[in-house]
Amino acid sequence: MLFCAMPFPARETAIVIDCHAAEAVPPQGSAAFRLNVVHMGGERPPESYHFSQRELCIGRAETSGLRLWTPLCLVSRHHAALYQVAGRCWVVDNHSRNGTWHNGQPVRAAAATVLADGDELLIGDFQITIHLVHPCAATNEPKNVRSALKHDG
């Protein structure tokens, strides 16, 4: 059985995603996702981001690719990460103090959970909705250019 292992940024933990299982689900073109982020406490306006890189760290640290910070500190410094493998998006919780929730269910620490269009993550007091961006609408950049996380609004 073939596995893809990726290092998790906050610890020396290797995240293992079964690539055969990922490939069993048809890839979604050039896999790009839009993340709609809503702060449930209302301290921040809703934001939308475009995610097309291979991995994205989510947390309150300034070095996080998607920084979620509020004075309540419900989000760990390196709370979770999103990965793109075999055309699918996966979420992994990095042993965070308050956990990561996927569609109302807790995500096991260091276990990869596949995400689908419209899925919701709850990280601290932030709700993140995942939206698949179809390849023709994802970007006008050449396919060999990797986009960084872009703020859409």
N, C-alpha and C positions, 0 to 999 in steps of 0.2 A: 504494500500500500504506500503510495506517495503522499508525503506531507510537506506543506510549506511552513517553515518556521520563521517568525519575525521577532526581533527583539522588541520588548516593550520599553518605552523611553524612561520610565521612572525607576525601574528595578532591573535586575539581571534576569528576569523571568522571560522565557521564550514562549511565545504564543503559538500554538500549533493549530492550524486550520487544515482540515482534511480537503485537499484540492480535488480529489475524486468526487466528494460530495458536492463541492462547489461547482464542478464542471457538469454534474448531473442536472443542474438547473441551467437552462439556456442563458448565456451571458447577455447582458443588456447593452449591446453595442460597445461604445467606448466609455462605459461606466462613468458617469458624472452625476453628482447629487447636489440638490439644493437643500440647505438646512434652514428651516424657519425656527428662530429662537425667540421664545416668549418668556420674560421674567414674570413668574406668577405673582410676585409681590408688587408689581407695577412700577418699580423704581427705574426701570429701563424700558425704552420703547421697543417693540418687536423689531427684530433684525433678520435679514436674509443673507445667507452666505452660499457661495458656490464651492463645492469640494470636488477636486478632481485629482489630487495627489494620492499616492499609495497609502500613506498613513497620516493621521491627524490626531494630535494629542489634545484632549479636552480637560481643562482644569482652571484653577484660579491663579496659577503661576504666570508671571509675565512672559515666560518662554513658551507657553501653550499656544498651539496653532489657533485654537478657539478658546479665548479667555472668558470664563464665567466667574465674575466676582461680584459679591455684595458684602455689606458689613456683617451679615450673619455667619459668614464662612461655612455654609452648608456644602460647599464644593471643595474637594481635596485639591492639593496643588497639581497633582497629575491624576485626576479622577478616573478617566476612561480614555479610550482611543477608538477611532474608526479606522478600519483597514479596507482596502479594495484588493480582492484576490479573485481571479478568474471571472471578472465582470460582475462580481457581487460586492455588496458593502456589509461589513461585519462590525459589531461593537464588542469591546472587551472592557470589563471593569478591572481597575488596577488596585484591588483590595482597598477601595475607598471606605472612609468611615461611615458615610451615610448610604452607600450603595448606589447602583444604577438600576433604573426600572425600564423595562421594555414592554410596551403595551399593557401596563399594569402588573407585570410579573417581574420579580427580582432577577437580575442577571447574576449568575454565579461568578465569583471573582476568578479572573484569569481564564474564563471559558468564553470562547468566541460564539456569538449569537448572530445569525444572518438577519439582515434587515431587508424589508420589502418597501415598495412605494407606499407612502402614507403611514408608515410605522411611527410611533411616538416613543421618545426616550424622556425620562424624567431624571435629571441630575440636579441634586439640591433643590432649589426652587426655580429651576429652569425647565421648560418643556421644549423639546427639540423634535420637530416633525421632519422626517426624511422624505424627500420627493425625488424620484428618478427624473433626470433631465434627458430626454431622448437625444441620441447622437446628433441629429440634424439641427437641434436647437441648443445644444450644449455650448458651443463656442465657434467662432469663425477663425480661430487660430489654426495653423498647420498641425496635423496630427502628431508630428514629432516634437512639438513644444508642450512641456508640462506646465500647467497653470498652477500658480500658488493660490492660496485661499484668497478669494476676492470678496470684498464687501459690496453687496448689490444695492444697498440702500441705506 
